[in-house]
Amino acid sequence: MSTVPDGYRHGLRVRVGPARKAGVLLECTGRDGSTFWRIRLQGVPSEWLSPHVVPWVIDGAGPYVVAACRDCDLPFLAADPTAPQCDRCHAEAFGTTTERLQEQPIGERADRVARRWRRGR
């Protein structure tokens, strides 16, 4: 039985093959209770592929394929060919822009709009 790399995550967005078809890496459960990994291509109809058979990379913002992320050790797409981390590992380490915006206090104007909306109900 083959070992699963540590970088595999359920729901990870990937690009498959030389055409860079969009897909999702999914952890599946068989009828006998065993777990295995599959890639579901996002097309109509969708196709299921084995990640051990087809070449794939972690989806990212850019055209360059970087051989391995320093954290998850999987190949990924990047805007900079010397990038050390994939977008997913970077987000796990430093958070995302959305998370940082949610931590900031709500401005006074947004608060007034919300109160006006509550009074009008």
N, CA, C and O atoms as CSV, one atom per row, in Angstrom:
chain,resi,resn,atom,element,x,y,z
A,1,MET,N,N,0.846,-1.178,0.000
A,1,MET,CA,C,0.000,0.000,0.000
A,1,MET,C,C,0.890,1.240,0.000
A,1,MET,O,O,1.883,1.293,0.726
A,2,SER,N,N,0.544,2.218,-0.796
A,2,SER,CA,C,1.361,3.422,-0.902
A,2,SER,C,C,1.026,4.406,0.219
A,2,SER,O,O,-0.102,4.456,0.710
A,3,THR,N,N,2.017,5.172,0.602
A,3,THR,CA,C,1.793,6.175,1.635
A,3,THR,C,C,1.297,7.459,0.995
A,3,THR,O,O,1.658,7.780,-0.138
A,4,VAL,N,N,0.478,8.184,1.718
A,4,VAL,CA,C,-0.106,9.426,1.230
A,4,VAL,C,C,0.781,10.585,1.679
A,4,VAL,O,O,1.120,10.669,2.860
A,5,PRO,N,N,1.166,11.485,0.761
A,5,PRO,CA,C,1.969,12.639,1.160
A,5,PRO,C,C,1.236,13.508,2.195
A,5,PRO,O,O,0.009,13.604,2.183
A,6,ASP,N,N,2.003,14.130,3.078
A,6,ASP,CA,C,1.425,14.965,4.128
A,6,ASP,C,C,0.682,16.178,3.583
A,6,ASP,O,O,-0.206,16.701,4.255
A,7,GLY,N,N,1.021,16.634,2.390
A,7,GLY,CA,C,0.415,17.833,1.830
A,7,GLY,C,C,-0.995,17.650,1.290
A,7,GLY,O,O,-1.662,18.638,0.982
A,8,TYR,N,N,-1.465,16.422,1.168
A,8,TYR,CA,C,-2.817,16.190,0.650
A,8,TYR,C,C,-3.849,16.760,1.620
A,8,TYR,O,O,-3.775,16.513,2.824
A,9,ARG,N,N,-4.808,17.523,1.098
A,9,ARG,CA,C,-5.895,18.082,1.890
A,9,ARG,C,C,-7.199,17.904,1.127
A,9,ARG,O,O,-7.247,18.137,-0.081
A,10,HIS,N,N,-8.250,17.494,1.815
A,10,HIS,CA,C,-9.563,17.335,1.197
A,10,HIS,C,C,-10.051,18.697,0.713
A,10,HIS,O,O,-10.042,19.664,1.474
A,11,GLY,N,N,-10.473,18.777,-0.535
A,11,GLY,CA,C,-10.982,20.024,-1.102
A,11,GLY,C,C,-9.916,20.920,-1.710
A,11,GLY,O,O,-10.211,22.059,-2.073
A,12,LEU,N,N,-8.703,20.444,-1.829
A,12,LEU,CA,C,-7.603,21.226,-2.398
A,12,LEU,C,C,-7.831,21.426,-3.895
A,12,LEU,O,O,-8.063,20.461,-4.623
A,13,ARG,N,N,-7.766,22.666,-4.350
A,13,ARG,CA,C,-7.941,22.949,-5.775
A,13,ARG,C,C,-6.642,22.655,-6.508
A,13,ARG,O,O,-5.566,23.087,-6.095
A,14,VAL,N,N,-6.760,21.907,-7.608
A,14,VAL,CA,C,-5.586,21.470,-8.362
A,14,VAL,C,C,-5.795,21.712,-9.853
A,14,VAL,O,O,-6.911,21.959,-10.308
A,15,ARG,N,N,-4.701,21.635,-10.603
A,15,ARG,CA,C,-4.719,21.681,-12.061
A,15,ARG,C,C,-4.100,20.389,-12.561
A,15,ARG,O,O,-3.043,19.975,-12.084
A,16,VAL,N,N,-4.762,19.749,-13.528
A,16,VAL,CA,C,-4.374,18.415,-13.975
A,16,VAL,C,C,-3.896,18.446,-15.417
A,16,VAL,O,O,-4.513,19.070,-16.280
A,17,GLY,N,N,-2.783,17.758,-15.661
A,17,GLY,CA,C,-2.274,17.542,-17.005
A,17,GLY,C,C,-1.681,18.777,-17.647
A,17,GLY,O,O,-1.650,19.849,-17.043
A,18,PRO,N,N,-1.206,18.622,-18.887
A,18,PRO,CA,C,-0.596,19.756,-19.593
A,18,PRO,C,C,-1.617,20.826,-19.978
A,18,PRO,O,O,-1.245,21.981,-20.180
A,19,ALA,N,N,-2.897,20.463,-20.082
A,19,ALA,CA,C,-3.937,21.442,-20.417
A,19,ALA,C,C,-4.384,22.234,-19.187
A,19,ALA,O,O,-5.171,23.172,-19.311
A,20,ARG,N,N,-3.891,21.866,-18.002
A,20,ARG,CA,C,-4.219,22.538,-16.734
A,20,ARG,C,C,-5.726,22.599,-16.480
A,20,ARG,O,O,-6.275,23.660,-16.183
A,21,LYS,N,N,-6.386,21.441,-16.603
A,21,LYS,CA,C,-7.814,21.366,-16.312
A,21,LYS,C,C,-8.033,21.517,-14.811
A,21,LYS,O,O,-7.294,20.949,-14.008
A,22,ALA,N,N,-9.064,22.295,-14.434
A,22,ALA,CA,C,-9.361,22.541,-13.024
A,22,ALA,C,C,-9.955,21.297,-12.383
A,22,ALA,O,O,-10.758,20.593,-12.996
A,23,GLY,N,N,-9.556,21.035,-11.153
A,23,GLY,CA,C,-10.062,19.887,-10.423
A,23,GLY,C,C,-9.967,20.099,-8.926
A,23,GLY,O,O,-9.443,21.110,-8.457
A,24,VAL,N,N,-10.485,19.129,-8.180
A,24,VAL,CA,C,-10.475,19.177,-6.721
A,24,VAL,C,C,-9.973,17.832,-6.200
A,24,VAL,O,O,-10.430,16.780,-6.647
A,25,LEU,N,N,-9.040,17.869,-5.261
A,25,LEU,CA,C,-8.530,16.658,-4.623
A,25,LEU,C,C,-9.468,16.296,-3.479
A,25,LEU,O,O,-9.706,17.110,-2.586
A,26,LEU,N,N,-10.000,15.080,-3.504
A,26,LEU,CA,C,-10.983,14.663,-2.506
A,26,LEU,C,C,-10.560,13.364,-1.830
A,26,LEU,O,O,-10.038,12.455,-2.476
A,27,GLU,N,N,-10.793,13.290,-0.522
A,27,GLU,CA,C,-10.565,12.051,0.214
A,27,GLU,C,C,-11.887,11.295,0.218
A,27,GLU,O,O,-12.887,11.793,0.736
A,28,CYS,N,N,-11.898,10.107,-0.350
A,28,CYS,CA,C,-13.128,9.326,-0.505
A,28,CYS,C,C,-13.090,8.105,0.405
A,28,CYS,O,O,-12.024,7.644,0.813
A,29,THR,N,N,-14.270,7.597,0.710
A,29,THR,CA,C,-14.395,6.396,1.526
A,29,THR,C,C,-15.054,5.302,0.699
A,29,THR,O,O,-16.108,5.512,0.100
A,30,GLY,N,N,-14.424,4.134,0.671
A,30,GLY,CA,C,-14.957,3.001,-0.077
A,30,GLY,C,C,-16.047,2.288,0.697
A,30,GLY,O,O,-16.284,2.593,1.866
A,31,ARG,N,N,-16.699,1.358,0.067
A,31,ARG,CA,C,-17.774,0.596,0.711
A,31,ARG,C,C,-17.279,-0.240,1.877
A,31,ARG,O,O,-18.023,-0.519,2.817
A,32,ASP,N,N,-16.029,-0.633,1.807
A,32,ASP,CA,C,-15.460,-1.433,2.894
A,32,ASP,C,C,-14.900,-0.579,4.033
A,32,ASP,O,O,-14.341,-1.113,4.991
A,33,GLY,N,N,-15.048,0.753,3.933
A,33,GLY,CA,C,-14.579,1.655,4.978
A,33,GLY,C,C,-13.179,2.193,4.766
A,33,GLY,O,O,-12.715,3.028,5.542
A,34,SER,N,N,-12.502,1.735,3.737
A,34,SER,CA,C,-11.153,2.227,3.459
A,34,SER,C,C,-11.227,3.623,2.834
A,34,SER,O,O,-12.226,3.978,2.209
A,35,THR,N,N,-10.168,4.402,3.006
A,35,THR,CA,C,-10.125,5.739,2.408
A,35,THR,C,C,-9.098,5.756,1.291
A,35,THR,O,O,-8.088,5.054,1.342
A,36,PHE,N,N,-9.375,6.574,0.276
A,36,PHE,CA,C,-8.475,6.734,-0.853
A,36,PHE,C,C,-8.653,8.141,-1.403
A,36,PHE,O,O,-9.634,8.817,-1.094
A,37,TRP,N,N,-7.699,8.582,-2.222
A,37,TRP,CA,C,-7.707,9.933,-2.783
A,37,TRP,C,C,-8.066,9.887,-4.255
A,37,TRP,O,O,-7.603,9.014,-4.989
A,38,ARG,N,N,-8.898,10.834,-4.688
A,38,ARG,CA,C,-9.297,10.961,-6.091
A,38,ARG,C,C,-9.303,12.441,-6.458
A,38,ARG,O,O,-9.432,13.307,-5.593
A,39,ILE,N,N,-9.163,12.718,-7.752
A,39,ILE,CA,C,-9.291,14.083,-8.268
A,39,ILE,C,C,-10.541,14.116,-9.122
A,39,ILE,O,O,-10.685,13.320,-10.050
A,40,ARG,N,N,-11.457,15.044,-8.811
A,40,ARG,CA,C,-12.655,15.226,-9.622
A,40,ARG,C,C,-12.451,16.456,-10.487
A,40,ARG,O,O,-12.306,17.567,-9.975
A,41,LEU,N,N,-12.440,16.257,-11.811
A,41,LEU,CA,C,-12.311,17.383,-12.729
A,41,LEU,C,C,-13.614,18.167,-12.754
A,41,LEU,O,O,-14.700,17.588,-12.705
A,42,GLN,N,N,-13.496,19.488,-12.831
A,42,GLN,CA,C,-14.671,20.346,-12.827
A,42,GLN,C,C,-15.117,20.596,-14.253
A,42,GLN,O,O,-14.768,21.610,-14.857
A,43,GLY,N,N,-15.867,19.693,-14.770
A,43,GLY,CA,C,-16.408,19.794,-16.113
A,43,GLY,C,C,-17.739,19.082,-16.147
A,43,GLY,O,O,-18.131,18.430,-15.180
A,44,VAL,N,N,-18.428,19.207,-17.255
A,44,VAL,CA,C,-19.706,18.525,-17.392
A,44,VAL,C,C,-19.569,17.554,-18.540
A,44,VAL,O,O,-19.354,18.004,-19.665
A,45,PRO,N,N,-19.676,16.278,-18.342
A,45,PRO,CA,C,-19.752,15.588,-17.058
A,45,PRO,C,C,-18.375,15.573,-16.389
A,45,PRO,O,O,-17.348,15.662,-17.063
A,46,SER,N,N,-18.363,15.460,-15.074
A,46,SER,CA,C,-17.091,15.460,-14.361
A,46,SER,C,C,-16.402,14.103,-14.512
A,46,SER,O,O,-17.054,13.071,-14.665
A,47,GLU,N,N,-15.080,14.131,-14.465
A,47,GLU,CA,C,-14.278,12.907,-14.558
A,47,GLU,C,C,-13.569,12.694,-13.233
A,47,GLU,O,O,-13.238,13.655,-12.538
A,48,TRP,N,N,-13.337,11.446,-12.883
A,48,TRP,CA,C,-12.605,11.087,-11.675
A,48,TRP,C,C,-11.270,10.489,-12.082
A,48,TRP,O,O,-11.219,9.591,-12.923
A,49,LEU,N,N,-10.177,10.987,-11.484
A,49,LEU,CA,C,-8.835,10.509,-11.800
A,49,LEU,C,C,-8.094,10.154,-10.520
A,49,LEU,O,O,-8.426,10.652,-9.444
A,50,SER,N,N,-7.106,9.306,-10.637
A,50,SER,CA,C,-6.272,8.959,-9.493
A,50,SER,C,C,-5.091,9.930,-9.429
A,50,SER,O,O,-4.414,10.126,-10.437
A,51,PRO,N,N,-4.827,10.542,-8.267
A,51,PRO,CA,C,-3.703,11.486,-8.173
A,51,PRO,C,C,-2.340,10.806,-8.319
A,51,PRO,O,O,-1.336,11.483,-8.542
A,52,HIS,N,N,-2.294,9.485,-8.197
A,52,HIS,CA,C,-1.036,8.760,-8.322
A,52,HIS,C,C,-0.707,8.445,-9.781
A,52,HIS,O,O,0.413,8.036,-10.089
A,53,VAL,N,N,-1.682,8.635,-10.687
A,53,VAL,CA,C,-1.498,8.262,-12.087
A,53,VAL,C,C,-1.280,9.480,-12.983
A,53,VAL,O,O,-0.435,9.439,-13.878
A,54,VAL,N,N,-2.028,10.567,-12.759
A,54,VAL,CA,C,-1.960,11.739,-13.627
A,54,VAL,C,C,-1.065,12.809,-13.008
A,54,VAL,O,O,-1.001,12.916,-11.784
A,55,PRO,N,N,-0.367,13.609,-13.833
A,55,PRO,CA,C,0.425,14.712,-13.288
A,55,PRO,C,C,-0.493,15.880,-12.898
A,55,PRO,O,O,-1.352,16.289,-13.680
A,56,TRP,N,N,-0.305,16.404,-11.699
A,56,TRP,CA,C,-1.126,17.516,-11.229
A,56,TRP,C,C,-0.298,18.442,-10.354
A,56,TRP,O,O,0.727,18.049,-9.798
A,57,VAL,N,N,-0.771,19.697,-10.243
A,57,VAL,CA,C,-0.122,20.712,-9.406
A,57,VAL,C,C,-1.195,21.434,-8.616
A,57,VAL,O,O,-2.360,21.452,-9.013
A,58,ILE,N,N,-0.802,22.034,-7.490
A,58,ILE,CA,C,-1.728,22.840,-6.703
A,58,ILE,C,C,-2.029,24.107,-7.483
A,58,ILE,O,O,-1.116,24.735,-8.017
A,59,ASP,N,N,-3.290,24.490,-7.555
A,59,ASP,CA,C,-3.706,25.678,-8.283
A,59,ASP,C,C,-3.156,26.925,-7.604
A,59,ASP,O,O,-3.091,26.997,-6.377
A,60,GLY,N,N,-2.767,27.891,-8.399
A,60,GLY,CA,C,-2.233,29.139,-7.863
A,60,GLY,C,C,-2.357,30.247,-8.884
A,60,GLY,O,O,-2.804,30.028,-10.010
A,61,ALA,N,N,-1.955,31.444,-8.477
A,61,ALA,CA,C,-2.049,32.620,-9.340
A,61,ALA,C,C,-0.745,32.781,-10.106
A,61,ALA,O,O,0.185,33.424,-9.619
A,62,GLY,N,N,-0.670,32.215,-11.279
A,62,GLY,CA,C,0.525,32.371,-12.085
A,62,GLY,C,C,0.755,31.216,-13.028
A,62,GLY,O,O,0.153,30.152,-12.882
A,63,PRO,N,N,1.636,31.427,-14.004
A,63,PRO,CA,C,1.886,30.395,-15.012
A,63,PRO,C,C,3.053,29.464,-14.706
A,63,PRO,O,O,3.229,28.456,-15.391
A,64,TYR,N,N,3.859,29.781,-13.686
A,64,TYR,CA,C,5.078,29.002,-13.434
A,64,TYR,C,C,4.809,27.813,-12.522
A,64,TYR,O,O,4.108,27.932,-11.516
A,65,VAL,N,N,5.375,26.666,-12.886
A,65,VAL,CA,C,5.267,25.478,-12.041
A,65,VAL,C,C,6.519,25.413,-11.170
A,65,VAL,O,O,7.634,25.300,-11.679
A,66,VAL,N,N,6.324,25.484,-9.861
A,66,VAL,CA,C,7.422,25.361,-8.906
A,66,VAL,C,C,7.445,23.906,-8.443
A,66,VAL,O,O,6.402,23.345,-8.109
A,67,ALA,N,N,8.617,23.298,-8.422
A,67,ALA,CA,C,8.754,21.859,-8.197
A,67,ALA,C,C,8.196,21.384,-6.863
A,67,ALA,O,O,7.586,20.317,-6.801
A,68,ALA,N,N,8.394,22.158,-5.785
A,68,ALA,CA,C,7.922,21.698,-4.478
A,68,ALA,C,C,7.768,22.872,-3.515
A,68,ALA,O,O,8.624,23.753,-3.445
A,69,CYS,N,N,6.683,22.866,-2.791
A,69,CYS,CA,C,6.447,23.841,-1.718
A,69,CYS,C,C,7.331,23.447,-0.541
A,69,CYS,O,O,7.521,22.258,-0.285
A,70,ARG,N,N,7.871,24.422,0.173
A,70,ARG,CA,C,8.770,24.084,1.286
A,70,ARG,C,C,8.020,23.482,2.474
A,70,ARG,O,O,8.631,22.828,3.318
A,71,ASP,N,N,6.692,23.697,2.552
A,71,ASP,CA,C,5.919,23.158,3.666
A,71,ASP,C,C,5.260,21.817,3.336
A,71,ASP,O,O,5.406,20.854,4.088
A,72,CYS,N,N,4.529,21.751,2.202
A,72,CYS,CA,C,3.790,20.526,1.888
A,72,CYS,C,C,4.503,19.621,0.900
A,72,CYS,O,O,4.088,18.480,0.698
A,73,ASP,N,N,5.565,20.110,0.284
A,73,ASP,CA,C,6.396,19.325,-0.631
A,73,ASP,C,C,5.655,18.878,-1.892
A,73,ASP,O,O,6.020,17.869,-2.495
A,74,LEU,N,N,4.617,19.619,-2.298
A,74,LEU,CA,C,3.877,19.312,-3.518
A,74,LEU,C,C,4.159,20.385,-4.570
A,74,LEU,O,O,4.424,21.531,-4.208
A,75,PRO,N,N,4.110,20.046,-5.864
A,75,PRO,CA,C,4.310,21.057,-6.908
A,75,PRO,C,C,3.119,22.011,-6.957
A,75,PRO,O,O,1.990,21.620,-6.662
A,76,PHE,N,N,3.381,23.280,-7.336
A,76,PHE,CA,C,2.310,24.273,-7.362
A,76,PHE,C,C,2.550,25.321,-8.439
A,76,PHE,O,O,3.669,25.473,-8.929
A,77,LEU,N,N,1.489,26.046,-8.807
A,77,LEU,CA,C,1.564,27.150,-9.761
A,77,LEU,C,C,1.791,28.442,-8.989
A,77,LEU,O,O,1.204,28.646,-7.927
A,78,ALA,N,N,2.651,29.324,-9.527
A,78,ALA,CA,C,2.947,30.583,-8.861
A,78,ALA,C,C,3.237,31.670,-9.890
A,78,ALA,O,O,3.591,31.386,-11.034
A,79,ALA,N,N,3.078,32.926,-9.460
A,79,ALA,CA,C,3.398,34.062,-10.314
A,79,ALA,C,C,4.910,34.287,-10.355
A,79,ALA,O,O,5.428,34.835,-11.328
A,80,ASP,N,N,5.616,33.869,-9.309
A,80,ASP,CA,C,7.063,34.011,-9.210
A,80,ASP,C,C,7.698,32.612,-9.242
A,80,ASP,O,O,7.362,31.778,-8.401
A,81,PRO,N,N,8.595,32.338,-10.179
A,81,PRO,CA,C,9.178,31.000,-10.257
A,81,PRO,C,C,10.073,30.638,-9.072
A,81,PRO,O,O,10.452,29.476,-8.925
A,82,THR,N,N,10.417,31.609,-8.225
A,82,THR,CA,C,11.249,31.325,-7.055
A,82,THR,C,C,10.440,31.348,-5.763
A,82,THR,O,O,11.020,31.401,-4.679
A,83,ALA,N,N,9.118,31.309,-5.854
A,83,ALA,CA,C,8.266,31.354,-4.661
A,83,ALA,C,C,8.537,30.129,-3.785
A,83,ALA,O,O,8.622,29.011,-4.294
A,84,PRO,N,N,8.675,30.335,-2.457
A,84,PRO,CA,C,8.980,29.204,-1.590
A,84,PRO,C,C,7.762,28.382,-1.173
A,84,PRO,O,O,7.892,27.196,-0.872
A,85,GLN,N,N,6.563,29.012,-1.153
A,85,GLN,CA,C,5.361,28.342,-0.651
A,85,GLN,C,C,4.223,28.442,-1.651
A,85,GLN,O,O,4.135,29.393,-2.427
A,86,CYS,N,N,3.342,27.428,-1.614
A,86,CYS,CA,C,2.114,27.499,-2.404
A,86,CYS,C,C,1.138,28.448,-1.686
A,86,CYS,O,O,1.341,28.781,-0.518
A,87,ASP,N,N,0.098,28.874,-2.377
A,87,ASP,CA,C,-0.869,29.811,-1.802
A,87,ASP,C,C,-1.563,29.227,-0.578
A,87,ASP,O,O,-1.839,29.953,0.378
A,88,ARG,N,N,-1.850,27.925,-0.593
A,88,ARG,CA,C,-2.535,27.311,0.541
A,88,ARG,C,C,-1.678,27.327,1.796
A,88,ARG,O,O,-2.164,27.691,2.867
A,89,CYS,N,N,-0.412,26.939,1.684
A,89,CYS,CA,C,0.480,26.941,2.852
A,89,CYS,C,C,0.739,28.363,3.335
A,89,CYS,O,O,0.860,28.595,4.538
A,90,HIS,N,N,0.823,29.310,2.418
A,90,HIS,CA,C,1.000,30.713,2.798
A,90,HIS,C,C,-0.209,31.206,3.582
A,90,HIS,O,O,-0.057,31.907,4.582
A,91,ALA,N,N,-1.406,30.846,3.135
A,91,ALA,CA,C,-2.628,31.253,3.839
A,91,ALA,C,C,-2.726,30.589,5.208
A,91,ALA,O,O,-3.187,31.216,6.161
A,92,GLU,N,N,-2.301,29.335,5.323
A,92,GLU,CA,C,-2.329,28.657,6.615
A,92,GLU,C,C,-1.336,29.288,7.590
A,92,GLU,O,O,-1.598,29.344,8.791
A,93,ALA,N,N,-0.207,29.758,7.084
A,93,ALA,CA,C,0.818,30.336,7.954
A,93,ALA,C,C,0.508,31.780,8.343
A,93,ALA,O,O,0.713,32.165,9.493
A,94,PHE,N,N,0.013,32.586,7.392
A,94,PHE,CA,C,-0.144,34.010,7.632
A,94,PHE,C,C,-1.590,34.491,7.621
A,94,PHE,O,O,-1.837,35.667,7.887
A,95,GLY,N,N,-2.546,33.627,7.324
A,95,GLY,CA,C,-3.943,34.042,7.224
A,95,GLY,C,C,-4.231,34.605,5.848
A,95,GLY,O,O,-3.320,34.820,5.048
A,96,THR,N,N,-5.493,34.842,5.581
A,96,THR,CA,C,-5.894,35.383,4.287
A,96,THR,C,C,-6.312,36.831,4.446
A,96,THR,O,O,-6.502,37.306,5.566
A,97,THR,N,N,-6.455,37.527,3.346
A,97,THR,CA,C,-6.883,38.921,3.380
A,97,THR,C,C,-8.263,39.035,3.998
A,97,THR,O,O,-8.520,39.976,4.748
A,98,THR,N,N,-9.150,38.110,3.706
A,98,THR,CA,C,-10.502,38.134,4.254
A,98,THR,C,C,-10.472,38.034,5.772
A,98,THR,O,O,-11.191,38.765,6.453
A,99,GLU,N,N,-9.653,37.143,6.309
A,99,GLU,CA,C,-9.553,37.005,7.763
A,99,GLU,C,C,-9.029,38.275,8.401
A,99,GLU,O,O,-9.512,38.668,9.462
A,100,ARG,N,N,-8.049,38.931,7.782
A,100,ARG,CA,C,-7.504,40.160,8.352
A,100,ARG,C,C,-8.537,41.273,8.332
A,100,ARG,O,O,-8.597,42.073,9.265
A,101,LEU,N,N,-9.356,41.339,7.279
A,101,LEU,CA,C,-10.384,42.375,7.210
A,101,LEU,C,C,-11.464,42.147,8.257
A,101,LEU,O,O,-12.000,43.118,8.790
A,102,GLN,N,N,-11.801,40.911,8.569
A,102,GLN,CA,C,-12.817,40.622,9.567
A,102,GLN,C,C,-12.360,40.998,10.965
A,102,GLN,O,O,-13.193,41.299,11.821
A,103,GLU,N,N,-11.066,40.989,11.216
A,103,GLU,CA,C,-10.548,41.327,12.530
A,103,GLU,C,C,-10.576,42.830,12.790
A,103,GLU,O,O,-10.548,43.250,13.947
A,104,GLN,N,N,-10.630,43.651,11.733
A,104,GLN,CA,C,-10.630,45.097,11.902
A,104,GLN,C,C,-11.994,45.556,12.419
A,104,GLN,O,O,-13.018,44.966,12.076
A,105,PRO,N,N,-12.011,46.617,13.251
A,105,PRO,CA,C,-13.291,47.119,13.745
A,105,PRO,C,C,-14.129,47.718,12.610
A,105,PRO,O,O,-13.593,48.257,11.642
A,106,ILE,N,N,-15.423,47.613,12.749
A,106,ILE,CA,C,-16.334,48.150,11.742
A,106,ILE,C,C,-16.336,49.664,11.839
A,106,ILE,O,O,-16.388,50.220,12.936
A,107,GLY,N,N,-16.280,50.324,10.707
A,107,GLY,CA,C,-16.255,51.791,10.677
A,107,GLY,C,C,-17.575,52.402,11.128
A,107,GLY,O,O,-18.598,51.720,11.183
A,108,GLU,N,N,-17.545,53.681,11.445
A,108,GLU,CA,C,-18.728,54.375,11.946
A,108,GLU,C,C,-19.847,54.417,10.907
A,108,GLU,O,O,-21.014,54.235,11.252
A,109,ARG,N,N,-19.510,54.650,9.655
A,109,ARG,CA,C,-20.522,54.736,8.604
A,109,ARG,C,C,-21.253,53.397,8.428
A,109,ARG,O,O,-22.477,53.375,8.299
A,110,ALA,N,N,-20.523,52.301,8.423
A,110,ALA,CA,C,-21.152,50.987,8.274
A,110,ALA,C,C,-22.087,50.706,9.450
A,110,ALA,O,O,-23.127,50.071,9.274
A,111,ASP,N,N,-21.731,51.168,10.636
A,111,ASP,CA,C,-22.563,50.966,11.815
A,111,ASP,C,C,-23.876,51.751,11.685
A,111,ASP,O,O,-24.935,51.231,12.037
A,112,ARG,N,N,-23.823,52.996,11.184
A,112,ARG,CA,C,-25.036,53.802,11.004
A,112,ARG,C,C,-25.980,53.151,9.996
A,112,ARG,O,O,-27.193,53.133,10.207
A,113,VAL,N,N,-25.435,52.619,8.907
A,113,VAL,CA,C,-26.265,51.975,7.898
A,113,VAL,C,C,-26.967,50.760,8.504
A,113,VAL,O,O,-28.147,50.529,8.244
A,114,ALA,N,N,-26.250,49.997,9.299
A,114,ALA,CA,C,-26.845,48.815,9.916
A,114,ALA,C,C,-27.970,49.206,10.874
A,114,ALA,O,O,-29.001,48.533,10.901
A,115,ARG,N,N,-27.804,50.288,11.671
A,115,ARG,CA,C,-28.866,50.717,12.590
A,115,ARG,C,C,-30.080,51.226,11.834
A,115,ARG,O,O,-31.213,50.957,12.233
A,116,ARG,N,N,-29.863,51.949,10.759
A,116,ARG,CA,C,-30.986,52.427,9.958
A,116,ARG,C,C,-31.790,51.260,9.408
A,116,ARG,O,O,-33.019,51.305,9.377
A,117,TRP,N,N,-31.104,50.226,8.980
A,117,TRP,CA,C,-31.777,49.086,8.410
A,117,TRP,C,C,-32.594,48.367,9.480
A,117,TRP,O,O,-33.692,47.889,9.194
A,118,ARG,N,N,-32.080,48.282,10.704
A,118,ARG,CA,C,-32.811,47.620,11.776
A,118,ARG,C,C,-34.067,48.388,12.159
A,118,ARG,O,O,-35.089,47.767,12.454
A,119,ARG,N,N,-34.026,49.723,12.164
A,119,ARG,CA,C,-35.202,50.514,12.517
A,119,ARG,C,C,-36.309,50.375,11.484
A,119,ARG,O,O,-37.488,50.477,11.823
A,120,GLY,N,N,-35.947,50.145,10.234
A,120,GLY,CA,C,-36.951,50.105,9.171
A,120,GLY,C,C,-37.730,48.804,9.093
A,120,GLY,O,O,-38.624,48.687,8.255
A,121,ARG,N,N,-37.435,47.848,9.909
A,121,ARG,CA,C,-38.102,46.549,9.805
A,121,ARG,C,C,-39.529,46.611,10.221
A,121,ARG,O,O,-40.226,45.597,10.189
